Structures are given as C-alpha cells and as structure tokens.
Amino acid sequence: MTLKKQQCRTDVELPEIFVHETSVIDPLVKIGFGTKIWLFSHVLTGSSIGNHCILGQNVMVGPDVTIGNRCKIQNNVSVYEGVTLEDDVFCGPSCVFTNDFNPRADIDYKEGFRETYVEAGTSIGANVTIVCGVRLGHHCFIGAGSVVTCDVPPFAMMYGVPARQVGWVSHSGRKLDENLVCPHTGRKYKEISSGKLVEDNET
C-alpha cells in the first residue's frame, strides 16, 4: 500500500498496519500488511517496506530504500539510501550502515557513495558497523560490536574489528559443530569449496 503522510498518524485509519503517532511517514512510501512502526521513527520518500516487518524506536529508513518481508529493525538504526535488505533480516540495536566510503564534512565526494546489499536471513548484532559497498550473504551472522569491511559468505559467523570469520551458522542461527550439523534442528551442511557452505540434501 502506498501511503500519504497525513494518513499515517494512528493505526485507526489503516488497520492493516500500525504506525505510532509519534512517527512520520513521507509521501510515496509503501508499507506491507502487518508491519509495525514504533515511536519516533521516520520513513522517507520512495522507500518500500514489506509485510510483517517491525521497526523499533527511533528508526530511519530511506529515501528510496527497499526492505523485504518479516524484517526486524531494532531501536536506533538508520537504513540509508543505497542499503537493501532482503526477507527475514534482523538488525540489532544501534547497528550502523554507512553509504559514504570517504566521508568528509567539507568535501562532497559523490563517487564515495556505495551500495550495501543484505541477503535473506542475515542477523546483524548490536552496535555492528557495516562499511558501505559490501554484500552480506544469506543467513550469515555478524557478532555484536563487529566492523564489517568486506563481503561475507552465506552462513558465515563473523566477529571482531575488523570482522573475521570464526565459524559457520545454520539457517536458524546456531553455530555448526565440526560435522557441520545444526544442534537445534539436526540440519546438515557441507563445505563444497574453501569458504563456501551449502545445505547437504543427501538422504
């Protein structure tokens, strides 16, 4: 549904979504069914948010940002232009996306703007910094406080400053053992080449 700012002050006028009365939704914004936007948040023009997402307190999205379905964005997160989130992405409190690779207050480096792409199922911990221009592979896990400066493989568990891979995680976000089996679901995986993990579908 495309929304106009004056329509989005309460959940009474648009019962299929919830927008807290302290939040602001600019014109030409799309918000999917079942999405909830909490206190003091701002969705800027041209942005699209999928179904059943949750935006916490003091979240900024946009302009022209695309967020998939069932994403959870915790308090104090800004998703700037150039960032794309696929389905089922979790953004922990106060994690930081950048979009300018060479920021200077007194110089306008247009070529410094780089896009960041976050694939489905990714979990980003609290206070993580994502340097722009990287791609986070599906279902990867970025530990709290890490600084991501390069592309992350699918299912990789990353920690540190700068973030480095310390293991693999399953679809459910559990660290895999040496046999690459999820301790929560029993789902099996295999490493098909150095740095590439896939689900093992052999029966």
C-alpha positions, 0 to 999 in steps of 0.5 A: 500500500502506498501511503500519504503522510497525513494518513499515517498518524494512528493505526485507526485509519489503516488497520492493516498496519500500525504506525505510532503517532509519534512517527512520520511517514513521507509521501510515496512510501509503501508499507506491507500488511502487518508491519509495525512502526514504533515511536519516533521513527521516520520513513522517507520518500520512495522507500518500500517496506514489506509485510510483517516487518517491525521497526523499533524506536527511533528508526530511519529508513530511506529515501528510496530504500527497499526492505523485504518481508518479516524484517526486524529493525531494532531501536536506533538504526538508520537504513540509508539510501543505497542499503537493501535488505532482503526477507527475514533480516534482523538488525540489532540495536544501534547497528550502523550502515554507512553509504559514504566510503570517504566521508568528509564534512567539507568535501562532497565526494559523490563517487564515495557513495556505495551500495550495501546489499543484505541477503535473506536471513542475515542477523546483524548484532548490536552496535555492528558497523557495516562499511558501505559497498559490501554484500552480506550473504544469506543467513550469515551472522555478524557478532555484536560490536563487529566492523564489517569491511568486506563481503561475507559468505552465506552462513558465515559467523563473523566477529571482531574489528575488523570482522573475521570469520570464526565459524559457520551458522545454520539457517536458524542461527546456531553455530555448526559443530565440526560435522557441520550439523545444526544442534537445534534442528539436526540440519546438515551442511557441507563445505563444497569449496574453501569458504563456501557452505551449502545445505547437504540434501543427501538422504 
